[in-house]
Amino acid sequence: MLLPTNGVAVMNASFKFAGYSAVLLFADTLAPNLYSSLWPVFFTVLVLTAVGTIGDLTILRKFGNLPSLLLGFPGMTFIVWIVPMFWAGTHVSFGSAILVALVILPIEYVLHRYVLTSSPY
């Protein structure tokens, strides 16, 4: 069951969007041909943010930080790898997706702690 949206959930989603954007744009800078344009980056970040926020409202509250991270890592890897495949010219390998997901994990850890300590639910 989804809990009502509150300020913590909105802040969490905002920080996720900003953090994911920074990581994916930095990855694209390090590997210049990773994405064909900004559209695959934008949609990947959008999907990651939506799925992550819903996960934080459900899984995180029920199981805690570590299980949520362990469940989220394969999901993030899959999203980072699959979503860009809808655009021609993107070259996100499975290894690249794993590296990006590993870089995202510390951001997720901090945001999970924020949600768990700040949420009234």
NORJONOR-V981630 format. One record per pair of residues at least 12 apart in sequence whose C-alpha atoms are under 7 Angstrom apart, sorted by sequence separation. I is the first residue (numbers start at 1). J is the second residue. If there is no record, write none. Layout:
I,J / I,J
This chain:
81,93 / 81,94 / 81,97 / 24,41 / 80,97 / 77,97 / 77,98 / 21,45 / 77,101 / 20,45 / 76,101 / 17,45 / 48,76 / 73,101 / 48,79 / 17,49 / 16,49 / 44,79 / 13,49 / 44,80 / 44,83 / 13,53 / 44,84 / 40,84 / 40,87 / 65,112 / 36,89 / 3,57 / 35,89 / 36,90 / 2,57 / 35,90 / 2,58 / 34,90 / 35,91 / 33,90 / 34,91 / 33,91 / 34,92 / 20,104 / 12,111 / 8,115 / 8,118 / 8,119
